[in-house]
Amino acid sequence: MTTIEHWINGSPAAGTSLETAPVFNPATGQEQARVALASAADVDTAVMAATAAFETWSESSLTRRTQVMFAFRQLLVEHEGELGRIISAEHGKTVDDARGEITRGREVVEFACGLGDVLKGSFSDQVSRGVDVHNFRQPLGVVAGITPFNFPAMVPLWMHPIAIATGNTFLLKPSERDPSAANFVAELYRKAGLPDGVFNVVHGGKEAVDAILTHPGIEAVSFVGSTPIAKYVHETATAHGKRVQALGGAKNHAVVLPDADLEFAAGHITAGAYGSAGERCMAVSVAVAVGAAADALVEVLERKAREVRVGPGDAPGVDMGPLVTRAARERVENAVGTAAAQGATVVVDGRGLKIDGHGDGFFTGPSLLDHVTAEMDAYREELFGPVLAVVRVDTLDQAIDLINANPYGNGTALFTGSGEAARRFQRQVKVGMIGVNVPVPVPMSYYSFGGWKDSLIGDSPIHGHDGIRFYTRPKVVTTRWPQPTQQVAAGFDFPTSS
């Protein structure tokens, strides 16, 4: 059976650890490969390679770095189909969905291609007599990313293009559940002309993560995953003197007002809830039906949920693939049963779904729950699966209060035809990313991605200008070039501008 190795210093590396983990095809339920799990020594080897590469890469011209990014971007375009199939085979999502995440990740590469303008400093002439001031930003050194299974291409692409284009070297620890995309990207970087050691991949579990968080040679860590792990990453890495981006979980609400187009709203909420089998931190997991919209909205949501086509991710016409693991399927289906026991109405029950020819696959169908309350587990917990809970409220203000009382604040949406309601909503909700008649409000690459409350630990969002700031340090330089015949006398008083 194939063993997926690390990528260190420009080539595959077996590592020193003999420990491996299984990689499944979620559509068949069969183990299709093993992935090497890095030891702390393997992480150290990768850091040493990245440290050596930093010496020259950080001194390379901005033109050289952006040229590599342009070449890398083109390779992502040319190999999008192949990378999409790799993701689908290990994650389970449809190939079209996988290609979509590659496209959104590629947008960050395109942002990195334009860093020449973003990295321009400022210059102030004659701030004092014969004195000028300018500023610029420099890379940190070796930086690392720890990324989740649900977007094995896109989430790492939120990190390493900006880090590398600003002159850092990068160490990626992807999820061990779908590791092959990271190695494929590493090969594309090599083809794009990126020097050896600038981009490295180590696979692994907690030992590898802890080695990254505590390694003295790593300056910064970016993380996307669950809130408990985000808190652990932030606490551990900051305690070891590192910068940290730590993005956590979510419970995203889509509010539907009575004046909304219910066919439009329900169609987009259905796609937002069940796309990628609900395994995304921006999934719509709660539909908040306001007033008279409730009964009609549930009726349309039920129809559209039953129309979702479930099957293997590489089959034509499929809308939703399997969950990533057997345990994930069991957790989601148990949550539906718990919701029913706690008083929710199971309008559409996706449990026990069997796909012809894929009886051992990790499939579950879309589930739609009505009359869910804020006290139920189906509302409180991040289910990370194709379950949509409908909560009924009387007014928009009650919907806003519901959202603001939730510990998460990643994304939210409002479906309405009222500009006044939309403006009130976007100003009053305590959420970082908001959509108006847009169900999954993931910002473009030149804006930053990050929520509020327990969805973002610390204060460092990802990509966009916040990404530039995260991966660089500012310097401010004050200069004087006195004429030899006009020496400036030194003074013991605190200097002032005059």
MIKELUM-13814 format. One line per 2 residues: number of its first residue (from 1); their letters; for each residue x, y, z of C-alpha. Coordinates in pm, whole numbers, plus 50000, padded with zeros to 5 digits. Layout:
N
NUM) A) X/Y/Z | ...
This chain:
498
1) MT) 50000/50000/50000 | 50122/50348/49913
3) TI) 50269/50554/50196 | 50231/50930/50159
5) EH) 50558/51088/50270 | 50656/51434/50387
7) WI) 50798/51699/50154 | 51117/51850/50292
9) NG) 51379/52061/50118 | 51231/52014/49772
11) SP) 51164/51639/49761 | 50967/51358/49930
13) AA) 51106/51246/50266 | 51020/50933/50460
15) GT) 51104/51081/50799 | 51241/50904/51104
17) SL) 50914/50784/51256 | 50773/50447/51158
19) ET) 50422/50552/51265 | 50156/50588/50996
21) AP) 49782/50650/50978 | 49518/50527/50733
23) VF) 49382/50743/50451 | 49033/50637/50343
25) NP) 48822/50685/50035 | 48503/50810/50204
27) AT) 48286/50698/49913 | 48389/50333/49950
29) GQ) 48489/50324/50314 | 48811/50151/50213
31) EQ) 49164/50235/50320 | 49349/50352/50009
33) AR) 49686/50465/50148 | 49891/50525/50461
35) VA) 50035/50860/50560 | 50360/50900/50749
37) LA) 50326/51072/51087 | 50612/51304/51168
39) SA) 50811/51290/51487 | 50950/51600/51656
41) AD) 51281/51520/51487 | 51112/51530/51145
43) VD) 50966/51871/51224 | 51311/51987/51327
45) TA) 51457/51863/50997 | 51197/52061/50805
47) VM) 51259/52372/51014 | 51634/52348/50951
49) AA) 51571/52324/50575 | 51338/52623/50591
51) TA) 51586/52820/50801 | 51864/52763/50552
53) AF) 51638/52859/50262 | 51528/53178/50437
55) ET) 51879/53321/50420 | 51860/53354/50041
57) WS) 51484/53366/49979 | 51434/53663/50213
59) ES) 51702/53852/50020 | 51556/53769/49679
61) SL) 51395/54053/49488 | 51025/54119/49508
63) TR) 51019/54071/49132 | 51165/53723/49169
65) RT) 50913/53627/49436 | 50612/53750/49240
67) QV) 50739/53577/48925 | 50727/53247/49115
69) MF) 50374/53329/49228 | 50264/53402/48872
71) AF) 50407/53068/48757 | 50251/52886/49052
73) RQ) 49914/53045/48977 | 49927/52924/48618
75) LL) 50013/52571/48729 | 49714/52571/48963
77) VE) 49495/52658/48664 | 49647/52387/48445
79) HE) 49622/52115/48711 | 49291/52216/48871
81) GE) 49110/51905/48747 | 49377/51666/48869
83) LG) 49404/51834/49209 | 49025/51837/49237
85) RI) 49010/51461/49184 | 49281/51406/49447
87) IS) 49082/51609/49700 | 48756/51432/49616
89) AE) 48911/51088/49657 | 49037/51162/50010
91) HG) 48782/51412/50140 | 48466/51286/49970
93) KT) 48338/51619/49835 | 48237/51641/49472
95) VD) 48505/51714/49214 | 48327/52036/49117
97) DA) 48322/52145/49481 | 48692/52064/49509
99) RG) 48766/52267/49197 | 48571/52551/49352
101) EI) 48791/52554/49662 | 49100/52556/49441
103) TR) 48964/52858/49256 | 48898/53047/49579
105) GR) 49244/52956/49708 | 49399/53068/49380
107) EV) 49252/53413/49440 | 49494/53451/49732
109) VE) 49781/53357/49500 | 49662/53632/49265
111) FA) 49661/53875/49556 | 50016/53765/49636
113) CG) 50114/53831/49274 | 50033/54198/49333
115) LG) 50231/54249/49652 | 50457/54499/49481
117) DV) 50194/54764/49535 | 50079/54641/49877
119) LK) 50431/54636/50023 | 50515/54989/49924
121) GS) 50625/55185/50228 | 50584/55556/50293
123) FS) 50832/55843/50294 | 50816/56172/50481
125) DQ) 51054/56442/50364 | 51205/56700/50598
127) VS) 51026/56597/50919 | 51290/56803/51092
129) RG) 51567/57013/50939 | 51767/56773/50721
131) VD) 51583/56469/50857 | 51366/56224/50660
133) VH) 51161/55923/50772 | 51056/55614/50576
135) NF) 50916/55273/50664 | 50912/54924/50515
137) RQ) 50822/54569/50614 | 51044/54261/50641
139) PL) 50961/53888/50664 | 50961/53705/50996
141) GV) 51157/53391/50906 | 51020/53036/50920
143) VA) 50641/53032/50962 | 50401/52739/50985
145) GI) 50042/52650/50900 | 49827/52382/51065
147) TP) 49520/52321/50852 | 49195/52118/50866
149) FN) 49061/51837/50649 | 48762/52020/50507
151) FP) 48954/52240/50261 | 49288/52068/50198
153) AM) 49377/52309/49917 | 49199/52637/49992
155) VP) 49281/52690/50359 | 49657/52634/50316
157) LW) 49637/52865/50013 | 49503/53132/50247
159) MH) 49842/53115/50421 | 50150/53012/50228
161) PI) 50126/53232/49913 | 50129/53550/50121
163) AI) 50391/53417/50361 | 50622/53309/50078
165) AT) 50569/53616/49861 | 50663/53842/50152
167) GN) 50993/53654/50190 | 50923/53393/50457
169) TF) 50975/53019/50432 | 50684/52791/50515
171) LL) 50611/52464/50695 | 50267/52313/50637
173) KP) 50109/52048/50861 | 49790/51945/50678
175) SE) 49521/51713/50809 | 49629/51351/50805
177) RD) 49282/51258/50676 | 49342/51403/50327
179) PS) 49716/51471/50298 | 49785/51426/49926
181) AA) 49676/51774/49814 | 49958/51932/50017
183) NF) 50225/51722/49844 | 50072/51794/49504
185) VA) 50090/52169/49576 | 50452/52128/49687
187) EL) 50532/51971/49350 | 50363/52262/49171
189) YR) 50577/52506/49369 | 50887/52315/49260
191) KA) 50779/52337/48897 | 50713/52710/48944
193) GL) 51078/52762/49038 | 51047/52797/49414
195) PD) 51385/52715/49571 | 51420/52400/49781
197) GV) 51331/52445/50146 | 51102/52744/50100
199) FN) 50787/52529/50115 | 50785/52212/50326
201) VV) 50514/51965/50429 | 50514/51744/50738
203) HG) 50223/51512/50801 | 50131/51402/51146
205) GK) 49918/51419/51456 | 49956/51581/51796
207) EA) 50330/51515/51823 | 50393/51708/51504
209) VD) 50155/51987/51610 | 50320/52027/51950
211) AI) 50664/52028/51789 | 50555/52314/51564
213) LT) 50397/52513/51846 | 50707/52490/52064
215) HP) 50991/52493/51811 | 51224/52789/51872
217) GI) 51299/52820/51500 | 50937/52894/51402
219) EA) 50831/53257/51428 | 50457/53236/51361
221) VS) 50178/52979/51338 | 49852/52998/51142
223) FV) 49572/52761/51238 | 49219/52684/51120
225) GS) 49010/52423/51300 | 48782/52370/51597
227) TP) 48758/52628/51874 | 48904/52408/52153
229) IA) 49212/52332/51941 | 49236/52694/51828
231) KY) 49252/52798/52193 | 49517/52534/52262
233) VH) 49723/52645/51961 | 49697/53011/52057
235) ET) 49786/52953/52421 | 50077/52718/52351
237) AT) 50234/52905/52062 | 50207/53250/52221
239) AH) 50361/53108/52538 | 50659/53017/52321
241) GK) 50689/53367/52178 | 50518/53315/51844
243) RV) 50267/53517/51650 | 49944/53323/51609
245) QA) 49647/53328/51376 | 49388/53091/51527
247) LG) 49052/53054/51358 | 48797/52836/51535
249) GA) 48450/52692/51488 | 48117/52838/51391
251) KN) 47740/52824/51415 | 47621/53031/51123
253) HA) 47267/53166/51105 | 47070/53262/50795
255) VV) 46779/53489/50886 | 46477/53494/50655
257) LP) 46229/53781/50678 | 45868/53758/50555
259) DA) 45944/53993/50265 | 46218/53766/50126
261) DL) 46184/53567/49806 | 46143/53226/49972
263) EF) 46240/53022/49665 | 46558/53224/49632
265) AA) 46635/53216/50005 | 46561/52846/50048
267) GH) 46765/52750/49743 | 47070/52935/49867
269) IT) 47028/52820/50226 | 47000/52459/50108
271) AG) 47323/52491/49911 | 47490/52666/50204
273) AY) 47379/52398/50450 | 47444/52081/50250
275) GS) 47724/52181/50014 | 48045/51996/50096
277) AG) 47824/51780/50321 | 47811/52069/50567
279) ER) 48178/52019/50650 | 48283/52382/50635
281) CM) 48313/52653/50895 | 48098/52887/50684
283) AV) 47816/52635/50636 | 47464/52756/50709
285) SV) 47363/52539/51004 | 47070/52746/51139
287) AV) 46785/52901/50943 | 46609/53164/51153
289) AV) 46254/53200/51024 | 46100/53533/51125
291) GA) 45726/53564/51182 | 45500/53464/50896
293) AA) 45793/53333/50690 | 45828/53016/50899
295) DA) 45574/52765/50766 | 45627/52854/50402
297) LV) 46006/52854/50440 | 46011/52507/50598
299) EV) 45791/52378/50318 | 46033/52500/50051
301) LE) 46339/52388/50247 | 46192/52040/50276
303) RK) 46135/52017/49902 | 46482/52137/49819
305) AR) 46648/51910/50077 | 46478/51610/49921
307) EV) 46609/51717/49579 | 46976/51707/49689
309) RV) 47155/51433/49494 | 47393/51234/49716
311) GP) 47661/51004/49582 | 48034/50954/49519
313) GD) 48216/51280/49463 | 48343/51176/49121
315) AP) 47998/51076/48988 | 47830/51317/48743
317) GV) 47533/51515/48869 | 47605/51465/49238
319) DM) 47543/51760/49472 | 47678/51613/49796
321) GP) 47932/51343/49870 | 47996/51139/50186
323) LV) 48131/51260/50516 | 48504/51233/50568
325) TR) 48504/50943/50818 | 48275/50678/50959
327) AA) 48297/50849/51298 | 48182/51178/51145
329) RE) 47877/51008/50996 | 47791/50843/51327
331) RV) 47827/51173/51514 | 47598/51356/51272
333) EN) 47333/51084/51267 | 47338/51060/51646
335) AV) 47282/51437/51661 | 46966/51402/51451
337) GT) 46836/51136/51691 | 46918/51354/51992
339) AA) 46735/51649/51836 | 46423/51439/51791
341) AQ) 46444/51319/52151 | 46476/51680/52270
343) GA) 46160/51789/52089 | 46268/51898/51741
345) TV) 46063/51791/51441 | 46264/51585/51194
347) VV) 46119/51711/50865 | 46380/51537/50647
349) DG) 46575/51244/50793 | 46903/51171/50619
351) RG) 47006/50887/50846 | 47072/50540/50713
353) LK) 47122/50644/50353 | 47271/50371/50133
355) ID) 47420/50438/49790 | 47409/50154/49537
357) GH) 47754/50004/49492 | 47894/50202/49786
359) GD) 47739/50027/50084 | 48046/50083/50302
361) GF) 48080/50452/50217 | 48041/50720/50482
363) FT) 47716/50857/50340 | 47433/51033/50518
365) GP) 47161/51236/50355 | 47052/51594/50423
367) SL) 46856/51634/50745 | 46616/51919/50815
369) LD) 46503/51992/51172 | 46217/52227/51263
371) HV) 46108/52382/51593 | 46465/52378/51721
373) TA) 46532/52593/52028 | 46850/52753/52156
375) EM) 46863/52501/52440 | 46886/52195/52215
377) DA) 47214/52023/52135 | 47143/52055/51762
379) YR) 47159/52432/51804 | 47437/52461/52058
381) EE) 47690/52223/51901 | 47887/52261/51580
383) LF) 47767/51945/51403 | 47989/51986/51096
385) GP) 47757/51783/50878 | 47450/51812/50651
387) VL) 47201/51911/50921 | 46997/52233/50897
389) AV) 46810/52347/51208 | 46516/52587/51179
391) VR) 46459/52822/51471 | 46142/53031/51472
393) VD) 46130/53385/51611 | 45875/53666/51590
395) TL) 46088/53965/51492 | 46419/54064/51335
397) DQ) 46531/54204/51671 | 46477/53861/51827
399) AI) 46681/53704/51546 | 46964/53949/51613
401) DL) 46950/53875/51986 | 46964/53500/51912
403) IN) 47274/53542/51697 | 47445/53772/51945
405) AN) 47385/53530/52234 | 47559/53249/52046
407) PY) 47923/53197/52150 | 48033/53181/51784
409) GN) 48053/53477/51550 | 48197/53354/51222
411) GT) 47937/53421/50952 | 47571/53513/50918
413) AL) 47327/53606/50645 | 46999/53794/50603
415) FT) 46747/53732/50327 | 46523/54031/50274
417) GS) 46405/54293/50029 | 46436/54570/50286
419) GE) 46741/54794/50281 | 46651/54930/50625
421) AA) 46639/54580/50775 | 46966/54485/50607
423) RR) 47141/54796/50735 | 47012/54742/51089
425) FQ) 47112/54378/51079 | 47467/54431/50957
427) RQ) 47530/54702/51214 | 47387/54515/51513
429) VK) 47497/54153/51476 | 47817/54056/51657
431) VG) 47959/53853/51371 | 48270/53902/51162
433) MI) 48141/53814/50813 | 47792/53907/50696
435) GV) 47594/53830/50384 | 47286/54012/50261
437) NV) 47102/53772/50029 | 47436/53585/50016
439) PV) 47436/53262/50223 | 47811/53194/50257
441) PV) 47981/53535/50287 | 48344/53432/50240
443) PM) 48536/53753/50158 | 48750/53797/49850
445) SY) 49124/53751/49894 | 49199/54122/49923
447) YS) 48974/54139/50229 | 49047/53941/50544
449) FG) 48872/53626/50668 | 48793/53605/51036
451) GW) 48502/53594/51277 | 48429/53728/51622
453) KD) 48395/53571/51966 | 48489/53201/51980
455) SL) 48536/53186/51604 | 48863/53383/51622
457) IG) 49106/53336/51909 | 49325/53642/51939
459) DS) 49297/53928/51692 | 49466/53815/51370
461) PI) 49236/53737/51076 | 49371/53558/50772
463) HG) 49477/53671/50420 | 49422/54017/50272
465) HD) 49606/54307/50430 | 49586/54141/50771
467) GI) 49781/53851/50621 | 50053/54092/50503
469) RF) 50078/54241/50850 | 50086/53899/51013
471) YT) 50378/53765/50807 | 50593/54080/50819
473) RP) 50741/54322/51071 | 50755/54698/51019
475) KV) 51067/54909/51039 | 51074/55287/51059
477) VT) 51400/55457/50960 | 51491/55813/51050
479) TR) 51786/55949/50847 | 52004/56259/50839
481) WP) 52278/56327/50585 | 52443/56647/50710
483) QP) 52667/56851/50487 | 53029/56837/50603
485) TQ) 53038/57217/50631 | 52715/57236/50832
487) QV) 52757/57003/51128 | 52457/56965/51360
489) AA) 52534/56999/51726 | 52432/56713/51953
491) GF) 52206/56794/52246 | 52132/56627/52577
493) DF) 51768/56739/52582 | 51499/56507/52447
495) PT) 51502/56559/52066 | 51217/56750/51905
497) SS) 51130/56832/51546 | 51206/57188/51447
